[in-house]
Amino acid sequence: MSAPPVPSERGYMKTGPTLRTLLAACALTACAQAQELSAAALATKAKVQNVPVIPWESVPNFLKMPPGLYLGEGIGIATNSKGHIFVYTRSQATRLFEFDKTGAFVREVGEGLYGFVFAHAVRVDSEDNIWAVDEGSNMVIKFNPAGRVVMTLGRRPEPVDSGAPPSPYTPTNPGKYVFDRPSDVGWDPAGNIFVADGYGNSRVVKYDKNGRFIAQVGTKGSGMGQLNLPHSLAVDGQGNVYVADRTNRRIQVFDNDLRFKTIYDNVGTPWELCISPGPHQYLYSSNTFPDNNDYTLATVTGEVYKMELDGTVIGKFGKAGKQLGEFSGLHEIDCRNPNELYTSEIQLWRAQKILLKPEAAK
């Protein structure tokens, strides 16, 4: 039998680490964590400086759910020409709700739909058709204004596919009509469809208004024209395509034929893009507070930037937080009215109506 441990001169057991050793280890750990935070903050913080703050407010208790029905994660939000609001949400099931312009509940669209697995974005086109982008089913689903499915792009994998695109398609050779966790959809004035085929294939695909393949751009990487998680896209009145190249922390701009034009890399990590209809169009880009709930980054992220289409930053609003007018995991913006925005958030399971007051900023 071994001898019992002997107390040290400071009263600690020599068989374990000394207090000095433990403190040194803690200091090293804290230093490493600080360095890690510094690197994360440096990567996330927007490069642009001295941006005017646009005064804003959030309308409290705007959306009114029926008794017993609740929003889950706020994933997608969009409005139609009547001012109705569509919220695409992840909860016990993926669901799409419609509210009128006062925030009163109207209906559920696509209840129990086969293509609803894991919501990612909802958009409404110029004819009030509703488009749902589902990351889980690998599908983009078009509803007419009455809520009837009239087109689908992509295909939900069968259980035998184990969630992967069918062979012989790979991330380096994706199929024309096979998506791998798509993230967004948009249209040019001619009605051509652009899909951000985000998490798996790292590309943008162009289809005509009937869903026929035209062109694609992007392979995974950080070079010019390459993409690393195209998380959102928006199309301007000239048909140019703006892509939130999220992991590369930049916005890439392509022409209507998906030829590279330019890069904006000064507004942090863009999760969501929205372009207002015009006649003067603005680009909104969210430097979203990440959905890992790490509030040590709250001082460097969470804001939304208002930009000219040439990349000039003209203002910002919002910050990371849990209160009204703050954002936590902002995932989609609707900017049909450039001073009346709607946002959806992941962490706080909510949507907000944001009123901008740019005249007050002047």
N, C-alpha and C positions, 0 to 999 in steps of 0.2 A: 504494500500500500504506500502510495507516495505521500510525502510530507505536505501539510497544509500550506497554503500560500502565506507569505510573510509580508506584513504591512511595510510599506516603504517609509522613508523619512518624512513624507508629507501625508502619511496616513492612507495612501492608495495602494491597492494590491499590485505587486510587481508582476503577477501573472497576466495582467491586462495592460492596455495602453495607458500611458500617463496622461494626466490632464493637459499637459503641454502638447502632447502628441495629438490629442483629440481636438484641442483648440486650433492647432496648426492645420489639421485636416479640414475642420470646419471653415477656416479662413480660405483654404485653397478651393473648397467647394463653392463658397460664396463668390470668390474671385472668378471661378469658371462660370458660375451662373450669371454674374455681372457681365462678363465678356460675351456670353451667349446672348443676353438681352441686348447688349450694345450692338452686336451684329444683326440681330433681328430688327431692332429699331432702325438701324442705319439702312437696312434693306427695305423697310416698309415706309419710312418717312419720305414725304414728297420732297423733291429737289427744289421746286418752285418756292420762292420766298416773298414775303411782304404782300401777300394776296389780300385784297380787301374782303372783309366779312360782310356777307349779304344778310341784313336783318331778316329773321324768319320766325314763324311760330307754328306750332302743331295744334290741330283741332282736337280737343279731348273727346274721348268716347265716341269717335265718329262712326265706326261700323257697329251695327246692332244685330247680334246673332239671335236666332230664335231660342227659346228656353231649351236647355239640354243639349245644344249644339255649340261646339267650340272650335276655334282655329287651333291647328297645330303649328309647326314651323312655318313662318311666313316666307314662302319660296318665290312665288311669282305674283305680280300685280299689273293690271292693265285697265284702260278705260275705252269705251266706245264713243261714237259720235253723240250719243244721248247723255253722256256723262255717267253711265253705269260703270261700276267697278267690278272687275273679276279678280278673285284671289285664288291662287293655286297653292294648296297647302298639303304638307305631310303631317299626318296624324296616325291614328290606328290604321287608316287607309288613306291613300292619296285622293283628294277631292278638289273639285272646282266649284266655287260659290260665286253667285252674282248678287250685287247690291245696287240699289238705285242711287241717284246723285245725292240723296240726303243721307245715305249710309244704311237705309232699311234693306233687310234681306229680301231678295226676290225669288231665287230658285237655286237649285243645284244643277249643274250641267254635267252630263256624262256619268251619272251615278252608276257605280259598279262596272265601268268600262274596262274591257280587257287590256287596253293600252295604258291604263292608269296604274303605275307600280311605284314610281319614285319621282315625284314632281321636280321640275327644274325651272321652267319659265312659262309664262303665258303672255301672248301678244294679241292685239286686235288690229286687223288690216284696214285699209281705206274703205272697204265695203262692209265693215262691221262683222266680218268673219272672225271667229275666235280660234286661235292656234295654241295648242298645248304641247310643250316639249317635255317628254318624259325620259329622264336619264335611265330609269330602271328598265323600261320596256324597249329602249332604243328606237323610239318612235316619235314622229312629229305628226300631230293629229289636228286636222282642220274641221271645225264645226261651222255650219252656217249660223246666221243670227238667231234662228229658232232653236239651236242646240243640237242639230242633227249632224252626224259625221258625214262629211262629203269628200274627204281625201285623207289618205294616210301616206306618210313616207317612212321608210324603215320597216323593221319587223321585230316583233317581240320574240326572243329566243325561246324555243321549247325547252322543257326540263332536260331533255337529252343533250342539249347544246351546252349545258353547264355554264350558261351565261356568257359564252364567247361567240363572236361572229362566226358563221359557218365557214369551214374550209372551202376554198383555198385563200380566203381573205385574211390579211394580216395588217398590223399597223403600217407596214411599209408598202402594202398593196391592198388598200381598203376597197371594198366594192362600191360601185356607183350609188347603190341604193341600200347599203348596209352601214348602219351607224354603230358606234361604240361609245355609249354614254354621251349623247348629244346635249347641248347646253342652251341653244338659243335659235331664233329664227327672225328673219326680216325680209323686206321686199323693196324693190326699186319702183319708180313710177310706172314702168311697163307691166308690173305684176310678177316679174321674175322673183324666185324664192331663193334666199340664202340661208343655209343652215350651218351653225357652228357645231361641228362634230368634235366635241371638246375633249373629254378626258382620255379617251383611248386613241383616237386617230389623229388628233391635233391638226385639223384641217378645217377649211371652209368650203362648202359645196354650193354651186349655183345650179338651179333647176328653172325651167320655164314655168309659166303660170299653170300648166297642166301636170307638172311634176316630172318632166323629162330632163334627164341629166344634160348639162351644158359644159360645166368646167369645174375645176377644183384647184385649191392652192393650199400648200402647207404640208410639211413633214415635221416630226418632233425635233426641235433644236432651238438654238438661240440666234441663228444667223438671220440675215435680211430675208424676209419672206417665210422664214420658218416660224413655227408656233409651239408653245409649250403650255397647254391648257387654254385654248380660246374659250373663255368663260361666258362671253357676251358679245353681241354685235349690234350695230345700228347702221342704217343706210340713209344717206342724205338725198336731197331733191335732185341731185345730178347723177345718182346711182352709185356714188362712191361708198365703199364698205369699210366701216371702222370696227376693228376687232380688239376686244380686251384680252390681250395676250398675258394672262394673269401671272403665271409663274415666271415669265420673263420681265414682269413689272413694267409693261409698256403698252401703248396703244399703237397698233399698226393700221395703216390706211392703204386700201387697194382700190383700183378703179373698177368700173363695172364689169370688166372682163377678168377681174381678180389678178391684175398685174400690180406689183408692189409700187407704192407711191412714196410713203414717208413713215416716220416713227415719231410719236410723242412719248417721251420717257420721263416727264418731270412731275407727274401727279400721283406718285406712289404706286400702289399695287391695285390696278383697276379690276374690280369684280364685275361691275355693271356699267353699261353705257346706254344712253338714251339721247335721241336727237329730236328736238321739237319740230313740229310741222312747218313752221314758217308763217309769213313770208321770210322773216329773218330767222334762220335756224341757229339753235344753240346745241352744243354738245355737253352732256352731263356725264361725269365720271366719278365713281365712288372709290375712294381709298378705304375700303371696308375694314372695319375692326374684325379680326379673324374669328371664325366660329369655333376656335378652340377655347374661347372664354378666358384667355390670358390677359388679365387687366393690367399687367405690367406694361403693356403696349398702348394703354388707353391715351397716353399723352401724345402719341405720334400718329395715330390713325383714327378713322371713323368719319372724317369729313367728306363732303361731296364738292366737286369742283364744277363751276360753270365756265364753259370755254367757247370761243369762236371755233368754227370748223377748221381754221388754219392752225389750231393748237394754242392760240393766245388765251391765257387764263385771265378771266375778268372778275372772278369772285369765288368765294367758297362759303359753305354753311355747314353746321352740324359738328358733332364730335362724338367720340365713343362714350357710351353711358346707357343708363336704363330709364332715364326720365323722358318726358315728352320733348321732342326736338333733338334728342340724342339717338344714336344708332348703335345697335349691337348685332353684328352679322347682317348688315344691309345686303339684300340679295337681288332685288329688282327695283327699278324706278320707272314710273310712268310720267312722261313730260308732255302730254298732249297740249296742256296749257303751260307755258314756260314758267309761270309764276304760281302755279297750283299743282304741286307734285304729289304723287302717291308712292309710298315706299313699303316694301315688305322686309321683315327681319327674321332671322333664323332663331337666335337665342331667346328672344322675348316673346315669340309666338304672337306676333302682332303685325298690323299694317297701320301706317300713319298717313294723314293728309297734311302736307306741309305747305304753308303759304309764305312765299318769298315777297320781300318788299324792297326791290332794288332801288326804287326812287328814294327811299329813306337813306340808303347807303350813299347816294350822291349828296 
